[in-house]
């Protein structure tokens, strides 16, 4: 108890913004998330700032684009800015063959609506995509913050027959919205390292090499700015956090403090089971301290990159199997805790849909809403953010209970590690790939960048 109390005190030292308990809503479906985006675009009067890994050139993406331009035409005073990853915006989908980038769509709309100045920015977190991307999230509509780990395309928004399951939270608070806006405007707008993607000429990454290096240093020192306050009787506290890189990463440090602060139980969501070593040690410590641990992770068939055996195999299709190997090894090591019910590994699988949830719940009082995958890549390479929620009066308990129930709806509990397949059970193409990876010890590198 003394151990967890120390980390609880560390969390209490963090500055916070008080938010009225009725100012937060939790959505439970991708389709409801999309509908809320469309509604908030139509209602916005002053500003719309969208930040995501990508806004895709597909049916859902174009519907968002049409809504943005319709809002700008109806209310010319609206300040509309969209921020996506610089590299991701200029390529197609991995494993889908030759495709033009999403920037072509941004330029097309800019040409079609020449009097509507909607700015699309490409944020180059690193010089190459595999070294790190813009994984910061947040959708601002006046004083409303809509937060999700989702990007904007057909599958994240359940436009067609498939959806990618995520978490969706709406918070109505002017100070919180202003804090997010200040970070965006200070670090992304009018920086020569962050070019407009809707303009005909986009500089290559080599052309902005020096600017990008200085931009990276500024990002690593960046943080959300707001006035610290105290929680009232009908309020909970929100601490927005941002992190980039291994050193001085406030988001990573807060995640570890949150995990180690657990006194009774912890509920963790992650789509790709590959925890950093420090977080893996913290999980081991929880089990040794007899804390109840629930980990909800996607079945390999619910992974974004899973390729059914009936379809032609591509190298990227090996990723879900690598994650399953990690999970099987973890479950094998802690099988005794699974047996006594202290460790619950819940595998999510729902028809052909995929799983993308991230976040942590601790003791009915603390919660982390984040887009971080809780893996080495998020820990060291990508620009990540999140919000620590402190709820000492347990005003959000019922809402978070309903959210967890919704998350668990399509899960089953792993009773023994042998229920997970191993290398010898995989399709021949997968076995060949993974054997080659292990032979050259490439899996050690891959664990750091996946």
C-alpha positions as CSV (number, residue, x, y, z in Angstrom):
1,X,0.0,0.0,0.0
2,X,2.9,2.4,0.8
3,X,4.3,1.6,-2.6
4,X,1.2,2.6,-4.5
5,X,0.5,5.6,-2.2
6,X,3.9,7.1,-3.3
7,X,2.9,7.0,-7.0
8,X,-0.6,8.2,-6.2
9,X,1.0,11.3,-4.6
10,X,3.1,11.8,-7.7
11,X,0.0,12.0,-9.7
12,X,-1.6,14.4,-7.3
13,X,1.3,16.8,-7.9
14,X,0.3,17.2,-11.5
15,X,-1.6,20.4,-12.4
16,X,-5.2,19.9,-13.4
17,X,-8.2,21.5,-15.0
18,X,-11.5,21.0,-13.1
19,X,-14.4,19.9,-15.4
20,X,-18.0,19.6,-14.4
21,X,-19.1,16.0,-14.2
22,X,-22.0,16.5,-16.7
23,X,-19.6,18.0,-19.3
24,X,-18.3,14.7,-20.4
25,X,-20.0,12.1,-22.6
26,X,-18.7,8.7,-23.7
27,X,-19.8,7.3,-27.1
28,X,-19.7,3.6,-27.6
29,X,-19.8,3.1,-31.4
30,X,-17.7,4.1,-34.3
31,X,-20.9,5.2,-36.2
32,X,-22.0,7.4,-33.3
33,X,-18.5,9.0,-33.3
34,X,-18.8,9.8,-37.0
35,X,-22.3,11.3,-36.5
36,X,-21.0,13.4,-33.6
37,X,-18.2,14.8,-35.8
38,X,-20.6,15.8,-38.5
39,X,-23.0,17.4,-36.0
40,X,-20.2,19.4,-34.3
41,X,-18.8,20.6,-37.7
42,X,-22.3,21.9,-38.5
43,X,-22.7,23.6,-35.1
44,X,-19.2,25.3,-34.8
45,X,-19.2,29.1,-34.9
46,X,-15.6,30.0,-34.2
47,X,-13.0,27.3,-34.7
48,X,-12.6,23.7,-35.9
49,X,-9.1,22.1,-35.4
50,X,-8.8,18.5,-36.4
51,X,-5.7,16.5,-35.4
52,X,-5.2,12.9,-36.5
53,X,-2.7,10.6,-38.1
54,X,-4.7,10.9,-41.3
55,X,-7.8,12.1,-43.1
56,X,-8.3,9.5,-45.8
57,X,-9.4,9.9,-49.4
58,X,-12.4,7.6,-49.2
59,X,-16.1,7.9,-48.7
60,X,-16.0,8.8,-45.1
61,X,-13.0,11.1,-45.6
62,X,-14.8,12.9,-48.4
63,X,-17.9,13.3,-46.3
64,X,-15.9,15.0,-43.6
65,X,-14.3,17.2,-46.3
66,X,-17.7,18.2,-47.7
67,X,-19.0,19.0,-44.2
68,X,-16.0,21.2,-43.5
69,X,-16.3,23.2,-46.7
70,X,-20.1,23.5,-46.2
71,X,-19.5,24.9,-42.7
72,X,-16.9,27.4,-44.1
73,X,-19.2,28.6,-46.8
74,X,-22.1,29.0,-44.4
75,X,-19.9,30.8,-41.8
76,X,-16.8,32.4,-43.4
77,X,-15.5,33.5,-40.0
78,X,-14.9,29.9,-39.0
79,X,-11.2,29.2,-38.5
80,X,-10.8,25.6,-39.9
81,X,-7.4,23.8,-39.7
82,X,-6.6,20.1,-40.2
83,X,-3.3,18.6,-39.1
84,X,-2.2,15.2,-40.3
85,X,1.2,13.3,-40.5
86,X,3.4,14.7,-43.2
87,X,4.6,11.3,-44.5
88,X,1.3,9.4,-44.1
89,X,-0.6,12.0,-46.1
90,X,1.6,11.5,-49.2
91,X,1.4,7.7,-49.5
92,X,-1.3,5.1,-50.0
93,X,-2.4,2.4,-47.6
94,X,0.3,-0.2,-46.7
95,X,-0.2,-3.5,-48.6
96,X,-2.8,-2.0,-51.0
97,X,-0.7,-1.5,-54.1
98,X,0.1,1.9,-55.8
99,X,-2.1,4.7,-54.6
100,X,-1.9,8.5,-54.6
101,X,-1.7,10.2,-51.2
102,X,-4.5,12.0,-49.4
103,X,-2.8,15.3,-50.1
104,X,-4.2,15.1,-53.7
105,X,-7.7,15.2,-52.2
106,X,-6.9,18.2,-50.1
107,X,-5.6,20.0,-53.2
108,X,-8.6,19.0,-55.2
109,X,-11.0,20.5,-52.6
110,X,-8.9,23.7,-52.4
111,X,-9.2,24.1,-56.1
112,X,-12.9,23.4,-56.1
113,X,-13.6,26.0,-53.4
114,X,-11.0,28.8,-54.0
115,X,-12.8,31.3,-51.7
116,X,-12.8,28.9,-48.7
117,X,-9.4,28.9,-47.0
118,X,-9.3,25.7,-45.1
119,X,-5.7,24.9,-44.1
120,X,-4.3,21.3,-44.2
121,X,-0.9,20.9,-42.5
122,X,1.5,18.1,-42.7
123,X,3.4,17.6,-39.4
124,X,6.8,15.9,-39.9
125,X,7.5,14.5,-36.5
126,X,10.6,12.6,-37.8
127,X,12.4,12.7,-41.1
128,X,11.1,9.2,-42.0
129,X,7.8,7.6,-41.2
130,X,9.2,4.4,-39.7
131,X,11.1,6.6,-37.2
132,X,8.0,8.3,-35.8
133,X,4.7,9.9,-36.8
134,X,2.1,12.4,-35.6
135,X,0.1,10.3,-33.2
136,X,-1.3,13.2,-31.4
137,X,-5.1,13.2,-31.3
138,X,-7.9,15.7,-30.7
139,X,-10.9,17.3,-32.5
140,X,-11.8,20.8,-31.4
141,X,-15.1,22.5,-32.2
142,X,-15.3,25.8,-30.4
143,X,-15.1,24.8,-26.7
144,X,-15.8,21.1,-27.3
145,X,-13.0,18.5,-27.4
146,X,-13.9,15.2,-29.1
147,X,-11.0,12.8,-28.3
148,X,-10.4,9.4,-29.8
149,X,-7.5,7.2,-30.9
150,X,-9.2,6.9,-34.2
151,X,-8.2,8.5,-37.5
152,X,-10.7,9.6,-40.2
153,X,-11.6,7.0,-42.8
154,X,-14.2,4.4,-43.7
155,X,-13.2,1.7,-41.2
156,X,-12.6,4.0,-38.2
157,X,-16.0,5.7,-38.8
158,X,-17.9,2.5,-39.8
159,X,-18.9,4.0,-43.2
160,X,-19.4,0.7,-44.9
161,X,-19.5,-2.9,-43.7
162,X,-16.5,-2.9,-41.3
163,X,-15.5,-0.8,-38.3
164,X,-12.4,-0.4,-36.2
165,X,-13.4,-0.2,-32.6
166,X,-11.9,2.6,-30.5
167,X,-12.8,4.9,-27.5
168,X,-14.7,8.1,-28.0
169,X,-15.0,10.9,-25.4
170,X,-16.5,14.3,-25.6
171,X,-15.6,17.0,-23.1
172,X,-17.1,20.5,-23.0
173,X,-14.7,22.9,-21.3
174,X,-13.4,26.2,-22.5
175,X,-10.1,26.0,-20.6
176,X,-9.3,22.5,-21.8
177,X,-10.2,23.4,-25.4
178,X,-8.0,26.5,-25.2
179,X,-5.1,24.5,-23.9
180,X,-5.3,22.1,-26.8
181,X,-5.7,25.0,-29.3
182,X,-2.7,26.9,-27.9
183,X,-0.5,23.8,-28.3
184,X,-1.6,23.3,-31.9
185,X,-1.2,27.0,-32.9
186,X,2.1,27.4,-31.1
187,X,3.8,24.3,-32.5
188,X,2.2,23.6,-35.9
189,X,1.0,26.8,-37.5
190,X,3.4,29.2,-39.2
191,X,6.4,26.9,-38.7
192,X,8.4,26.4,-41.8
193,X,8.8,22.7,-40.9
194,X,5.0,22.2,-41.1
195,X,4.0,22.8,-44.8
196,X,0.5,23.2,-46.2
197,X,-0.7,20.0,-48.0
198,X,-3.5,21.8,-49.9
199,X,-1.0,23.9,-51.9
200,X,0.2,22.8,-55.3
201,X,3.9,22.6,-54.2
202,X,4.8,20.6,-51.1
203,X,8.5,20.7,-50.1
204,X,10.3,17.4,-49.7
205,X,11.6,16.3,-46.3
206,X,15.2,17.0,-47.5
207,X,14.3,20.6,-48.3
208,X,13.2,21.2,-44.7
209,X,15.8,19.1,-43.0
210,X,17.2,21.8,-40.8
211,X,13.8,23.2,-40.0
212,X,12.5,19.8,-39.1
213,X,15.4,19.2,-36.7
214,X,14.7,22.4,-34.8
215,X,10.9,21.5,-34.9
216,X,11.6,18.2,-33.3
217,X,13.5,19.8,-30.4
218,X,10.7,22.2,-29.8
219,X,8.2,19.4,-29.8
220,X,10.2,17.4,-27.2
221,X,10.0,20.4,-24.9
222,X,6.4,21.2,-25.6
223,X,3.5,20.8,-23.1
224,X,-0.1,21.8,-22.7
225,X,-0.3,25.1,-20.9
226,X,-3.2,25.9,-18.5
227,X,-3.8,27.4,-15.0
228,X,-3.7,24.8,-12.3
229,X,-6.8,24.6,-10.1
230,X,-8.7,22.4,-7.7
231,X,-11.5,19.9,-8.1
232,X,-14.9,21.1,-6.8
233,X,-17.6,18.8,-5.3
234,X,-19.3,18.1,-8.7
235,X,-16.2,18.0,-10.8
236,X,-13.4,15.8,-11.9
237,X,-9.8,16.8,-12.8
238,X,-8.2,16.6,-16.3
239,X,-4.5,16.8,-16.9
240,X,-3.7,16.9,-20.6
241,X,-0.3,15.5,-21.4
242,X,2.0,15.3,-24.4
243,X,5.1,13.2,-24.9
244,X,7.8,12.6,-27.5
245,X,11.0,10.6,-27.1
246,X,12.5,8.5,-24.3
247,X,13.9,11.4,-22.2
248,X,11.7,13.7,-20.2
249,X,8.5,12.2,-21.6
250,X,5.8,13.4,-19.2
251,X,3.2,11.2,-20.8
252,X,5.3,8.0,-20.4
253,X,6.2,8.9,-16.8
254,X,2.5,9.5,-15.9
255,X,1.5,6.2,-17.4
256,X,4.0,4.4,-15.3
257,X,3.0,6.3,-12.2
258,X,-0.7,5.5,-12.9
259,X,0.0,1.8,-13.3
260,X,2.1,1.6,-10.2
261,X,-0.5,3.6,-8.2
262,X,-3.1,0.8,-8.4
263,X,-4.2,-0.4,-5.0
264,X,-7.0,-2.9,-6.0
265,X,-7.4,-3.3,-9.7
266,X,-6.3,-2.1,-13.1
267,X,-8.0,-2.4,-16.5
268,X,-5.7,-1.9,-19.6
269,X,-6.7,-1.7,-23.3
270,X,-4.1,-2.0,-26.0
271,X,-4.5,-3.2,-29.6
272,X,-0.9,-4.5,-30.1
273,X,0.5,-6.5,-27.2
274,X,4.2,-5.3,-27.1
275,X,4.7,-3.4,-23.8
276,X,8.0,-1.5,-23.2
277,X,10.3,-3.3,-20.8
278,X,9.6,-0.7,-18.0
279,X,5.9,-1.2,-18.4
280,X,6.3,-5.0,-18.5
281,X,8.1,-4.8,-15.2
282,X,5.4,-2.7,-13.7
283,X,2.8,-5.3,-14.7
284,X,4.9,-7.9,-13.0
285,X,5.0,-5.8,-9.9
286,X,1.2,-5.5,-9.9
287,X,0.8,-9.2,-10.0
288,X,3.3,-9.7,-7.2
289,X,1.4,-7.1,-5.1
290,X,-1.8,-9.1,-5.7
291,X,-3.5,-6.4,-7.7
292,X,-6.2,-7.6,-10.1
293,X,-5.1,-7.0,-13.6
294,X,-7.4,-7.1,-16.7
295,X,-5.8,-6.7,-20.1
296,X,-8.1,-6.3,-23.2
297,X,-6.2,-7.0,-26.4
298,X,-7.3,-7.7,-29.9
299,X,-7.3,-11.3,-31.3
300,X,-4.8,-11.5,-34.1
301,X,-7.7,-11.7,-36.6
302,X,-8.9,-8.3,-35.2
303,X,-5.6,-6.7,-36.1
304,X,-5.5,-3.9,-38.8
305,X,-2.9,-5.9,-40.8
306,X,-4.4,-9.4,-40.5
307,X,-4.7,-11.2,-43.9
308,X,-7.0,-14.2,-44.0
309,X,-5.2,-17.4,-45.2
310,X,-7.5,-17.4,-48.2
311,X,-6.0,-14.2,-49.5
312,X,-2.5,-13.6,-51.0
313,X,0.0,-13.1,-48.2
314,X,2.1,-9.9,-47.9
315,X,4.9,-9.2,-45.5
316,X,2.9,-6.7,-43.4
317,X,0.5,-9.6,-42.7
318,X,3.1,-11.1,-40.3
319,X,2.6,-8.3,-37.7
320,X,-0.5,-9.8,-36.0
321,X,1.4,-13.1,-35.5
322,X,4.3,-11.3,-33.9
323,X,2.0,-9.7,-31.4
324,X,0.3,-13.0,-30.7
325,X,3.8,-14.6,-30.0
326,X,4.4,-11.8,-27.5
327,X,1.1,-12.3,-25.8
328,X,1.5,-16.1,-25.7
329,X,4.9,-15.7,-24.0
330,X,3.5,-13.3,-21.5
331,X,0.5,-15.6,-20.7
332,X,2.8,-18.6,-20.3
333,X,5.1,-16.7,-17.9
334,X,2.1,-15.7,-15.7
335,X,-0.1,-18.7,-16.1
336,X,-0.4,-19.2,-12.4
337,X,-2.0,-15.7,-12.1
338,X,-4.5,-16.6,-14.8
339,X,-5.3,-19.8,-13.0
340,X,-6.1,-18.0,-9.7
341,X,-8.2,-15.3,-11.4
342,X,-5.9,-12.4,-10.6
343,X,-4.8,-11.9,-14.3
344,X,-7.5,-11.7,-16.9
345,X,-6.4,-11.5,-20.5
346,X,-9.5,-10.7,-22.6
347,X,-9.3,-11.3,-26.3
348,X,-11.5,-9.1,-28.5
349,X,-13.0,-10.5,-31.7
350,X,-16.2,-9.5,-33.5
351,X,-16.8,-10.9,-37.0
352,X,-14.6,-9.1,-39.6
353,X,-14.1,-6.0,-37.5
354,X,-10.9,-4.7,-35.9
355,X,-9.8,-3.5,-32.5
356,X,-7.9,-0.2,-31.8
357,X,-8.6,0.6,-28.1
358,X,-6.1,2.2,-25.8
359,X,-6.4,3.4,-22.2
360,X,-6.1,2.5,-18.5
361,X,-8.6,2.5,-15.7
362,X,-7.4,2.3,-12.0
363,X,-9.4,1.7,-8.9
364,X,-12.6,3.5,-10.0
365,X,-10.9,6.9,-9.5
366,X,-8.2,7.3,-12.2
367,X,-8.4,6.9,-15.9
368,X,-6.2,7.6,-18.9
369,X,-7.7,8.5,-22.2
370,X,-5.0,8.3,-24.9
371,X,-4.1,7.3,-28.4
372,X,-0.8,5.7,-27.2
373,X,-0.5,2.0,-28.0
374,X,1.6,1.5,-24.8
375,X,4.4,-0.1,-26.9
376,X,8.1,0.8,-27.6
377,X,7.2,2.8,-30.7
378,X,4.7,5.0,-28.7
379,X,7.2,5.2,-25.9
380,X,10.1,6.5,-27.9
381,X,9.3,7.5,-31.5
382,X,5.8,8.9,-32.1
383,X,4.4,12.2,-30.9
384,X,1.6,11.1,-28.4
385,X,-0.8,12.8,-26.1
386,X,-3.5,11.8,-23.6
387,X,-5.6,13.0,-20.7
388,X,-5.3,11.8,-17.1
389,X,-8.7,11.9,-15.4
390,X,-8.9,12.1,-11.6
391,X,-12.3,11.4,-10.2
392,X,-12.1,11.5,-6.3
393,X,-15.8,11.8,-5.9
394,X,-16.4,8.8,-8.3
395,X,-18.8,10.9,-10.4
396,X,-17.7,9.1,-13.6
397,X,-17.8,5.5,-12.2
398,X,-21.1,4.5,-13.8
399,X,-20.1,5.9,-17.2
400,X,-16.7,4.2,-17.1
401,X,-18.4,0.9,-15.9
402,X,-20.7,1.2,-19.0
403,X,-17.7,1.8,-21.2
404,X,-15.8,-1.2,-19.9
405,X,-18.9,-3.4,-20.3
406,X,-19.2,-2.2,-23.9
407,X,-15.5,-3.0,-24.5
408,X,-15.9,-6.5,-23.0
409,X,-19.0,-7.3,-25.1
410,X,-17.1,-9.1,-27.8
411,X,-14.3,-10.6,-25.7
412,X,-13.5,-14.0,-24.2
413,X,-11.1,-14.8,-21.3
414,X,-7.9,-16.6,-22.1
415,X,-7.8,-19.6,-19.7
416,X,-4.5,-21.1,-20.8
417,X,-1.7,-19.8,-22.9
418,X,-1.9,-22.9,-25.1
419,X,-5.2,-21.5,-26.5
420,X,-3.1,-19.1,-28.5
421,X,-1.5,-20.4,-31.6
422,X,2.3,-20.7,-31.9
423,X,4.7,-20.7,-34.9
424,X,4.1,-24.3,-35.9
425,X,0.3,-23.6,-36.2
426,X,0.7,-20.6,-38.6
427,X,0.2,-20.7,-42.4
428,X,3.4,-21.7,-44.3
429,X,4.0,-18.2,-45.6
430,X,3.8,-16.8,-42.0
431,X,6.1,-19.5,-40.7
432,X,8.7,-18.8,-43.4
433,X,8.7,-15.1,-42.7
434,X,8.9,-15.4,-38.9
435,X,11.6,-18.0,-39.0
436,X,13.7,-15.8,-41.2
437,X,13.1,-12.8,-38.9
438,X,14.2,-14.9,-35.8
439,X,17.2,-16.3,-37.6
440,X,18.6,-12.9,-38.2
441,X,17.4,-11.6,-34.8
442,X,15.4,-9.0,-36.6
443,X,12.6,-9.4,-34.1
444,X,14.7,-7.5,-31.5
445,X,14.7,-4.4,-33.7
446,X,11.1,-4.9,-34.8
447,X,9.9,-4.9,-31.1
448,X,11.2,-1.3,-30.9
449,X,9.5,0.1,-33.9
450,X,6.2,-1.8,-34.0
